[in-house]
Amino acid sequence: MRPFWRSRGRAADDLAALLQGTGMPMASSFKAKGILPAHHPQNLGAFGLPAED
């Protein structure tokens, strides 16, 4: 079993590839910012409040 932080990092890469392959837009939580670059056309930005980020 992979350590949690390695699985999480791989999930971000997999999600970015899925989004770019399908053209789906993405709105993220503040903790998921950075999966797509800020000015990427599919990035809708972050939602919610950054209470503990």
Predicted model as a PDB file, atoms N, CA, C, CB and O in Angstrom, pLDDT in the B-factor column:
MODEL        1                                                                  
ATOM      1  N   MET A   1       0.845  -1.182   0.000  1.00 47.00           N  
ATOM      2  CA  MET A   1       0.000   0.000   0.000  1.00 47.00           C  
ATOM      3  C   MET A   1       0.889   1.243   0.000  1.00 47.00           C  
ATOM      4  CB  MET A   1      -0.961  -0.001   1.225  1.00 47.00           C  
ATOM      5  O   MET A   1       1.868   1.321   0.741  1.00 47.00           O  
ATOM      6  N   ARG A   2       0.530   2.214  -0.845  1.00 50.00           N  
ATOM      7  CA  ARG A   2       1.301   3.462  -0.910  1.00 50.00           C  
ATOM      8  C   ARG A   2       0.958   4.341   0.283  1.00 50.00           C  
ATOM      9  CB  ARG A   2       1.024   4.219  -2.238  1.00 50.00           C  
ATOM     10  O   ARG A   2      -0.180   4.338   0.751  1.00 50.00           O  
ATOM     11  N   PRO A   3       1.945   5.099   0.782  1.00 51.00           N  
ATOM     12  CA  PRO A   3       1.637   6.066   1.843  1.00 51.00           C  
ATOM     13  C   PRO A   3       0.590   7.069   1.360  1.00 51.00           C  
ATOM     14  CB  PRO A   3       2.920   6.807   2.298  1.00 51.00           C  
ATOM     15  O   PRO A   3       0.491   7.341   0.163  1.00 51.00           O  
ATOM     16  N   PHE A   4      -0.182   7.610   2.283  1.00 48.00           N  
ATOM     17  CA  PHE A   4      -1.282   8.527   1.963  1.00 48.00           C  
ATOM     18  C   PHE A   4      -0.830   9.681   1.085  1.00 48.00           C  
ATOM     19  CB  PHE A   4      -1.897   9.071   3.236  1.00 48.00           C  
ATOM     20  O   PHE A   4      -1.480   9.988   0.086  1.00 48.00           O  
ATOM     21  N   TRP A   5       0.292  10.335   1.448  1.00 47.00           N  
ATOM     22  CA  TRP A   5       0.694  11.528   0.701  1.00 47.00           C  
ATOM     23  C   TRP A   5       1.095  11.184  -0.730  1.00 47.00           C  
ATOM     24  CB  TRP A   5       1.850  12.232   1.410  1.00 47.00           C  
ATOM     25  O   TRP A   5       0.942  12.029  -1.612  1.00 47.00           O  
ATOM     26  N   ARG A   6       1.592  10.001  -0.996  1.00 50.00           N  
ATOM     27  CA  ARG A   6       1.923   9.626  -2.368  1.00 50.00           C  
ATOM     28  C   ARG A   6       0.661   9.320  -3.153  1.00 50.00           C  
ATOM     29  CB  ARG A   6       2.867   8.416  -2.389  1.00 50.00           C  
ATOM     30  O   ARG A   6       0.576   9.653  -4.335  1.00 50.00           O  
ATOM     31  N   SER A   7      -0.317   8.696  -2.523  1.00 56.00           N  
ATOM     32  CA  SER A   7      -1.589   8.423  -3.195  1.00 56.00           C  
ATOM     33  C   SER A   7      -2.289   9.732  -3.535  1.00 56.00           C  
ATOM     34  CB  SER A   7      -2.500   7.539  -2.311  1.00 56.00           C  
ATOM     35  O   SER A   7      -2.831   9.893  -4.628  1.00 56.00           O  
ATOM     36  N   ARG A   8      -2.270  10.656  -2.594  1.00 62.00           N  
ATOM     37  CA  ARG A   8      -2.927  11.945  -2.810  1.00 62.00           C  
ATOM     38  C   ARG A   8      -2.276  12.698  -3.960  1.00 62.00           C  
ATOM     39  CB  ARG A   8      -2.882  12.791  -1.534  1.00 62.00           C  
ATOM     40  O   ARG A   8      -2.979  13.281  -4.785  1.00 62.00           O  
ATOM     41  N   GLY A   9      -0.957  12.699  -4.031  1.00 63.00           N  
ATOM     42  CA  GLY A   9      -0.259  13.372  -5.117  1.00 63.00           C  
ATOM     43  C   GLY A   9      -0.572  12.748  -6.458  1.00 63.00           C  
ATOM     44  O   GLY A   9      -0.729  13.458  -7.451  1.00 63.00           O  
ATOM     45  N   ARG A  10      -0.663  11.459  -6.500  1.00 79.00           N  
ATOM     46  CA  ARG A  10      -0.994  10.763  -7.745  1.00 79.00           C  
ATOM     47  C   ARG A  10      -2.429  11.074  -8.153  1.00 79.00           C  
ATOM     48  CB  ARG A  10      -0.797   9.238  -7.590  1.00 79.00           C  
ATOM     49  O   ARG A  10      -2.716  11.213  -9.342  1.00 79.00           O  
ATOM     50  N   ALA A  11      -3.322  11.182  -7.196  1.00 84.00           N  
ATOM     51  CA  ALA A  11      -4.716  11.494  -7.504  1.00 84.00           C  
ATOM     52  C   ALA A  11      -4.817  12.860  -8.174  1.00 84.00           C  
ATOM     53  CB  ALA A  11      -5.575  11.459  -6.225  1.00 84.00           C  
ATOM     54  O   ALA A  11      -5.611  13.029  -9.100  1.00 84.00           O  
ATOM     55  N   ALA A  12      -4.044  13.824  -7.733  1.00 85.00           N  
ATOM     56  CA  ALA A  12      -4.060  15.156  -8.339  1.00 85.00           C  
ATOM     57  C   ALA A  12      -3.597  15.080  -9.790  1.00 85.00           C  
ATOM     58  CB  ALA A  12      -3.166  16.130  -7.540  1.00 85.00           C  
ATOM     59  O   ALA A  12      -4.181  15.722 -10.663  1.00 85.00           O  
ATOM     60  N   ASP A  13      -2.555  14.301 -10.050  1.00 87.00           N  
ATOM     61  CA  ASP A  13      -2.072  14.135 -11.425  1.00 87.00           C  
ATOM     62  C   ASP A  13      -3.120  13.450 -12.291  1.00 87.00           C  
ATOM     63  CB  ASP A  13      -0.766  13.327 -11.442  1.00 87.00           C  
ATOM     64  O   ASP A  13      -3.350  13.852 -13.432  1.00 87.00           O  
ATOM     65  N   ASP A  14      -3.753  12.416 -11.750  1.00 88.00           N  
ATOM     66  CA  ASP A  14      -4.785  11.689 -12.493  1.00 88.00           C  
ATOM     67  C   ASP A  14      -5.984  12.585 -12.780  1.00 88.00           C  
ATOM     68  CB  ASP A  14      -5.231  10.445 -11.714  1.00 88.00           C  
ATOM     69  O   ASP A  14      -6.539  12.547 -13.878  1.00 88.00           O  
ATOM     70  N   LEU A  15      -6.385  13.387 -11.801  1.00 89.00           N  
ATOM     71  CA  LEU A  15      -7.522  14.292 -12.001  1.00 89.00           C  
ATOM     72  C   LEU A  15      -7.198  15.344 -13.061  1.00 89.00           C  
ATOM     73  CB  LEU A  15      -7.906  14.977 -10.674  1.00 89.00           C  
ATOM     74  O   LEU A  15      -8.039  15.631 -13.913  1.00 89.00           O  
ATOM     75  N   ALA A  16      -6.021  15.912 -13.026  1.00 88.00           N  
ATOM     76  CA  ALA A  16      -5.626  16.904 -14.025  1.00 88.00           C  
ATOM     77  C   ALA A  16      -5.645  16.290 -15.424  1.00 88.00           C  
ATOM     78  CB  ALA A  16      -4.224  17.467 -13.706  1.00 88.00           C  
ATOM     79  O   ALA A  16      -6.103  16.925 -16.374  1.00 88.00           O  
ATOM     80  N   ALA A  17      -5.152  15.060 -15.553  1.00 91.00           N  
ATOM     81  CA  ALA A  17      -5.165  14.385 -16.855  1.00 91.00           C  
ATOM     82  C   ALA A  17      -6.595  14.128 -17.322  1.00 91.00           C  
ATOM     83  CB  ALA A  17      -4.387  13.059 -16.782  1.00 91.00           C  
ATOM     84  O   ALA A  17      -6.900  14.310 -18.500  1.00 91.00           O  
ATOM     85  N   LEU A  18      -7.469  13.710 -16.420  1.00 91.00           N  
ATOM     86  CA  LEU A  18      -8.877  13.477 -16.761  1.00 91.00           C  
ATOM     87  C   LEU A  18      -9.534  14.772 -17.236  1.00 91.00           C  
ATOM     88  CB  LEU A  18      -9.643  12.904 -15.545  1.00 91.00           C  
ATOM     89  O   LEU A  18     -10.218  14.786 -18.260  1.00 91.00           O  
ATOM     90  N   LEU A  19      -9.328  15.851 -16.496  1.00 91.00           N  
ATOM     91  CA  LEU A  19      -9.932  17.130 -16.856  1.00 91.00           C  
ATOM     92  C   LEU A  19      -9.433  17.611 -18.212  1.00 91.00           C  
ATOM     93  CB  LEU A  19      -9.636  18.178 -15.785  1.00 91.00           C  
ATOM     94  O   LEU A  19     -10.222  18.057 -19.045  1.00 91.00           O  
ATOM     95  N   GLN A  20      -8.144  17.522 -18.433  1.00 91.00           N  
ATOM     96  CA  GLN A  20      -7.588  17.997 -19.694  1.00 91.00           C  
ATOM     97  C   GLN A  20      -8.002  17.107 -20.852  1.00 91.00           C  
ATOM     98  CB  GLN A  20      -6.073  18.069 -19.610  1.00 91.00           C  
ATOM     99  O   GLN A  20      -8.168  17.588 -21.973  1.00 91.00           O  
ATOM    100  N   GLY A  21      -8.171  15.812 -20.596  1.00 94.00           N  
ATOM    101  CA  GLY A  21      -8.576  14.894 -21.651  1.00 94.00           C  
ATOM    102  C   GLY A  21     -10.034  15.035 -22.050  1.00 94.00           C  
ATOM    103  O   GLY A  21     -10.387  14.813 -23.208  1.00 94.00           O  
ATOM    104  N   THR A  22     -10.884  15.404 -21.097  1.00 96.00           N  
ATOM    105  CA  THR A  22     -12.320  15.496 -21.376  1.00 96.00           C  
ATOM    106  C   THR A  22     -12.786  16.918 -21.666  1.00 96.00           C  
ATOM    107  CB  THR A  22     -13.098  14.947 -20.213  1.00 96.00           C  
ATOM    108  O   THR A  22     -13.832  17.119 -22.282  1.00 96.00           O  
ATOM    109  N   GLY A  23     -12.008  17.905 -21.222  1.00 95.00           N  
ATOM    110  CA  GLY A  23     -12.424  19.291 -21.403  1.00 95.00           C  
ATOM    111  C   GLY A  23     -13.389  19.779 -20.347  1.00 95.00           C  
ATOM    112  O   GLY A  23     -13.912  20.888 -20.456  1.00 95.00           O  
ATOM    113  N   MET A  24     -13.642  18.958 -19.305  1.00 95.00           N  
ATOM    114  CA  MET A  24     -14.561  19.365 -18.233  1.00 95.00           C  
ATOM    115  C   MET A  24     -13.971  20.523 -17.436  1.00 95.00           C  
ATOM    116  CB  MET A  24     -14.868  18.173 -17.294  1.00 95.00           C  
ATOM    117  O   MET A  24     -12.764  20.550 -17.193  1.00 95.00           O  
ATOM    118  N   PRO A  25     -14.804  21.483 -17.023  1.00 95.00           N  
ATOM    119  CA  PRO A  25     -14.321  22.541 -16.137  1.00 95.00           C  
ATOM    120  C   PRO A  25     -14.209  22.011 -14.703  1.00 95.00           C  
ATOM    121  CB  PRO A  25     -15.265  23.774 -16.190  1.00 95.00           C  
ATOM    122  O   PRO A  25     -14.785  20.975 -14.370  1.00 95.00           O  
ATOM    123  N   MET A  26     -13.473  22.723 -13.872  1.00 93.00           N  
ATOM    124  CA  MET A  26     -13.294  22.293 -12.485  1.00 93.00           C  
ATOM    125  C   MET A  26     -13.367  23.482 -11.540  1.00 93.00           C  
ATOM    126  CB  MET A  26     -11.955  21.563 -12.315  1.00 93.00           C  
ATOM    127  O   MET A  26     -12.702  24.497 -11.748  1.00 93.00           O  
ATOM    128  N   ALA A  27     -14.174  23.348 -10.509  1.00 93.00           N  
ATOM    129  CA  ALA A  27     -14.153  24.267  -9.372  1.00 93.00           C  
ATOM    130  C   ALA A  27     -13.580  23.462  -8.217  1.00 93.00           C  
ATOM    131  CB  ALA A  27     -15.603  24.859  -9.033  1.00 93.00           C  
ATOM    132  O   ALA A  27     -13.986  22.320  -8.002  1.00 93.00           O  
ATOM    133  N   SER A  28     -12.658  24.027  -7.481  1.00 90.00           N  
ATOM    134  CA  SER A  28     -11.974  23.259  -6.439  1.00 90.00           C  
ATOM    135  C   SER A  28     -12.171  23.875  -5.067  1.00 90.00           C  
ATOM    136  CB  SER A  28     -10.491  23.156  -6.746  1.00 90.00           C  
ATOM    137  O   SER A  28     -12.577  25.029  -4.929  1.00 90.00           O  
ATOM    138  N   SER A  29     -11.871  23.073  -4.058  1.00 87.00           N  
ATOM    139  CA  SER A  29     -11.800  23.607  -2.701  1.00 87.00           C  
ATOM    140  C   SER A  29     -10.484  24.379  -2.595  1.00 87.00           C  
ATOM    141  CB  SER A  29     -11.894  22.458  -1.610  1.00 87.00           C  
ATOM    142  O   SER A  29      -9.641  24.289  -3.487  1.00 87.00           O  
ATOM    143  N   PHE A  30     -10.306  25.128  -1.521  1.00 82.00           N  
ATOM    144  CA  PHE A  30      -9.061  25.876  -1.364  1.00 82.00           C  
ATOM    145  C   PHE A  30      -7.871  24.938  -1.233  1.00 82.00           C  
ATOM    146  CB  PHE A  30      -9.141  26.793  -0.148  1.00 82.00           C  
ATOM    147  O   PHE A  30      -6.773  25.273  -1.677  1.00 82.00           O  
ATOM    148  N   LYS A  31      -8.070  23.771  -0.632  1.00 81.00           N  
ATOM    149  CA  LYS A  31      -6.964  22.836  -0.477  1.00 81.00           C  
ATOM    150  C   LYS A  31      -6.603  22.139  -1.774  1.00 81.00           C  
ATOM    151  CB  LYS A  31      -7.301  21.813   0.565  1.00 81.00           C  
ATOM    152  O   LYS A  31      -5.514  21.576  -1.882  1.00 81.00           O  
ATOM    153  N   ALA A  32      -7.485  22.162  -2.759  1.00 84.00           N  
ATOM    154  CA  ALA A  32      -7.201  21.521  -4.047  1.00 84.00           C  
ATOM    155  C   ALA A  32      -6.745  22.518  -5.104  1.00 84.00           C  
ATOM    156  CB  ALA A  32      -8.429  20.787  -4.542  1.00 84.00           C  
ATOM    157  O   ALA A  32      -6.538  22.146  -6.260  1.00 84.00           O  
ATOM    158  N   LYS A  33      -6.587  23.781  -4.716  1.00 84.00           N  
ATOM    159  CA  LYS A  33      -6.082  24.768  -5.674  1.00 84.00           C  
ATOM    160  C   LYS A  33      -4.743  24.290  -6.207  1.00 84.00           C  
ATOM    161  CB  LYS A  33      -5.948  26.178  -5.021  1.00 84.00           C  
ATOM    162  O   LYS A  33      -3.946  23.707  -5.471  1.00 84.00           O  
ATOM    163  N   GLY A  34      -4.500  24.535  -7.468  1.00 85.00           N  
ATOM    164  CA  GLY A  34      -3.216  24.167  -8.047  1.00 85.00           C  
ATOM    165  C   GLY A  34      -3.263  22.897  -8.867  1.00 85.00           C  
ATOM    166  O   GLY A  34      -2.284  22.572  -9.538  1.00 85.00           O  
ATOM    167  N   ILE A  35      -4.374  22.162  -8.837  1.00 87.00           N  
ATOM    168  CA  ILE A  35      -4.467  20.982  -9.692  1.00 87.00           C  
ATOM    169  C   ILE A  35      -4.395  21.416 -11.148  1.00 87.00           C  
ATOM    170  CB  ILE A  35      -5.774  20.193  -9.417  1.00 87.00           C  
ATOM    171  O   ILE A  35      -3.711  20.792 -11.960  1.00 87.00           O  
ATOM    172  N   LEU A  36      -5.104  22.486 -11.471  1.00 88.00           N  
ATOM    173  CA  LEU A  36      -4.956  23.141 -12.773  1.00 88.00           C  
ATOM    174  C   LEU A  36      -4.373  24.524 -12.507  1.00 88.00           C  
ATOM    175  CB  LEU A  36      -6.338  23.231 -13.552  1.00 88.00           C  
ATOM    176  O   LEU A  36      -4.683  25.128 -11.480  1.00 88.00           O  
ATOM    177  N   PRO A  37      -3.541  25.039 -13.402  1.00 89.00           N  
ATOM    178  CA  PRO A  37      -3.009  26.382 -13.207  1.00 89.00           C  
ATOM    179  C   PRO A  37      -4.135  27.420 -13.075  1.00 89.00           C  
ATOM    180  CB  PRO A  37      -2.083  26.753 -14.371  1.00 89.00           C  
ATOM    181  O   PRO A  37      -5.215  27.233 -13.636  1.00 89.00           O  
ATOM    182  N   ALA A  38      -3.896  28.479 -12.360  1.00 88.00           N  
ATOM    183  CA  ALA A  38      -4.922  29.485 -12.065  1.00 88.00           C  
ATOM    184  C   ALA A  38      -5.562  30.071 -13.323  1.00 88.00           C  
ATOM    185  CB  ALA A  38      -4.320  30.601 -11.243  1.00 88.00           C  
ATOM    186  O   ALA A  38      -6.758  30.363 -13.315  1.00 88.00           O  
ATOM    187  N   HIS A  39      -4.818  30.245 -14.376  1.00 91.00           N  
ATOM    188  CA  HIS A  39      -5.361  30.874 -15.587  1.00 91.00           C  
ATOM    189  C   HIS A  39      -5.731  29.862 -16.669  1.00 91.00           C  
ATOM    190  CB  HIS A  39      -4.359  31.858 -16.146  1.00 91.00           C  
ATOM    191  O   HIS A  39      -5.933  30.226 -17.828  1.00 91.00           O  
ATOM    192  N   HIS A  40      -5.818  28.595 -16.282  1.00 92.00           N  
ATOM    193  CA  HIS A  40      -6.211  27.551 -17.236  1.00 92.00           C  
ATOM    194  C   HIS A  40      -7.680  27.760 -17.602  1.00 92.00           C  
ATOM    195  CB  HIS A  40      -5.978  26.113 -16.638  1.00 92.00           C  
ATOM    196  O   HIS A  40      -8.483  28.054 -16.717  1.00 92.00           O  
ATOM    197  N   PRO A  41      -8.062  27.618 -18.876  1.00 93.00           N  
ATOM    198  CA  PRO A  41      -9.447  27.895 -19.282  1.00 93.00           C  
ATOM    199  C   PRO A  41     -10.498  26.990 -18.617  1.00 93.00           C  
ATOM    200  CB  PRO A  41      -9.558  27.755 -20.771  1.00 93.00           C  
ATOM    201  O   PRO A  41     -11.671  27.358 -18.558  1.00 93.00           O  
ATOM    202  N   GLN A  42     -10.097  25.829 -18.124  1.00 94.00           N  
ATOM    203  CA  GLN A  42     -11.043  24.925 -17.459  1.00 94.00           C  
ATOM    204  C   GLN A  42     -11.145  25.184 -15.958  1.00 94.00           C  
ATOM    205  CB  GLN A  42     -10.634  23.483 -17.697  1.00 94.00           C  
ATOM    206  O   GLN A  42     -12.019  24.624 -15.295  1.00 94.00           O  
ATOM    207  N   ASN A  43     -10.282  26.009 -15.423  1.00 93.00           N  
ATOM    208  CA  ASN A  43     -10.281  26.287 -13.987  1.00 93.00           C  
ATOM    209  C   ASN A  43     -11.317  27.354 -13.660  1.00 93.00           C  
ATOM    210  CB  ASN A  43      -8.880  26.735 -13.515  1.00 93.00           C  
ATOM    211  O   ASN A  43     -11.182  28.504 -14.076  1.00 93.00           O  
ATOM    212  N   LEU A  44     -12.358  26.969 -12.912  1.00 93.00           N  
ATOM    213  CA  LEU A  44     -13.398  27.911 -12.519  1.00 93.00           C  
ATOM    214  C   LEU A  44     -13.059  28.632 -11.224  1.00 93.00           C  
ATOM    215  CB  LEU A  44     -14.717  27.193 -12.373  1.00 93.00           C  
ATOM    216  O   LEU A  44     -13.796  29.524 -10.804  1.00 93.00           O  
ATOM    217  N   GLY A  45     -11.963  28.261 -10.591  1.00 90.00           N  
ATOM    218  CA  GLY A  45     -11.556  28.876  -9.337  1.00 90.00           C  
ATOM    219  C   GLY A  45     -11.952  28.039  -8.142  1.00 90.00           C  
ATOM    220  O   GLY A  45     -12.457  26.924  -8.281  1.00 90.00           O  
ATOM    221  N   ALA A  46     -11.716  28.591  -6.970  1.00 89.00           N  
ATOM    222  CA  ALA A  46     -11.997  27.888  -5.723  1.00 89.00           C  
ATOM    223  C   ALA A  46     -13.313  28.375  -5.126  1.00 89.00           C  
ATOM    224  CB  ALA A  46     -10.846  28.083  -4.718  1.00 89.00           C  
ATOM    225  O   ALA A  46     -13.739  29.505  -5.365  1.00 89.00           O  
ATOM    226  N   PHE A  47     -13.940  27.516  -4.356  1.00 88.00           N  
ATOM    227  CA  PHE A  47     -15.188  27.872  -3.681  1.00 88.00           C  
ATOM    228  C   PHE A  47     -15.036  27.637  -2.199  1.00 88.00           C  
ATOM    229  CB  PHE A  47     -16.379  27.064  -4.239  1.00 88.00           C  
ATOM    230  O   PHE A  47     -14.097  26.971  -1.763  1.00 88.00           O  
ATOM    231  N   GLY A  48     -15.946  28.175  -1.426  1.00 82.00           N  
ATOM    232  CA  GLY A  48     -15.907  27.990   0.015  1.00 82.00           C  
ATOM    233  C   GLY A  48     -15.063  29.041   0.707  1.00 82.00           C  
ATOM    234  O   GLY A  48     -14.583  29.989   0.086  1.00 82.00           O  
ATOM    235  N   LEU A  49     -14.896  28.856   1.989  1.00 68.00           N  
ATOM    236  CA  LEU A  49     -14.111  29.790   2.782  1.00 68.00           C  
ATOM    237  C   LEU A  49     -12.783  29.169   3.179  1.00 68.00           C  
ATOM    238  CB  LEU A  49     -14.886  30.225   4.026  1.00 68.00           C  
ATOM    239  O   LEU A  49     -12.748  27.999   3.560  1.00 68.00           O  
ATOM    240  N   PRO A  50     -11.698  29.910   3.100  1.00 62.00           N  
ATOM    241  CA  PRO A  50     -10.394  29.372   3.460  1.00 62.00           C  
ATOM    242  C   PRO A  50     -10.156  29.422   4.966  1.00 62.00           C  
ATOM    243  CB  PRO A  50      -9.299  30.134   2.736  1.00 62.00           C  
ATOM    244  O   PRO A  50      -9.147  29.969   5.411  1.00 62.00           O  
ATOM    245  N   ALA A  51     -11.053  28.870   5.742  1.00 58.00           N  
ATOM    246  CA  ALA A  51     -10.978  28.981   7.204  1.00 58.00           C  
ATOM    247  C   ALA A  51      -9.677  28.426   7.779  1.00 58.00           C  
ATOM    248  CB  ALA A  51     -12.148  28.262   7.832  1.00 58.00           C  
ATOM    249  O   ALA A  51      -9.107  29.019   8.695  1.00 58.00           O  
ATOM    250  N   GLU A  52      -9.202  27.297   7.254  1.00 58.00           N  
ATOM    251  CA  GLU A  52      -8.003  26.698   7.824  1.00 58.00           C  
ATOM    252  C   GLU A  52      -6.981  26.373   6.757  1.00 58.00           C  
ATOM    253  CB  GLU A  52      -8.355  25.448   8.594  1.00 58.00           C  
ATOM    254  O   GLU A  52      -6.214  25.425   6.919  1.00 58.00           O  
ATOM    255  N   ASP A  53      -6.945  27.119   5.685  1.00 52.00           N  
ATOM    256  CA  ASP A  53      -5.998  26.847   4.615  1.00 52.00           C  
ATOM    257  C   ASP A  53      -4.885  27.871   4.609  1.00 52.00           C  
ATOM    258  CB  ASP A  53      -6.700  26.829   3.268  1.00 52.00           C  
ATOM    259  O   ASP A  53      -3.987  27.802   3.771  1.00 52.00           O  
TER     260      ASP A  53                                                      
ENDMDL                                                                          
END                                                                             
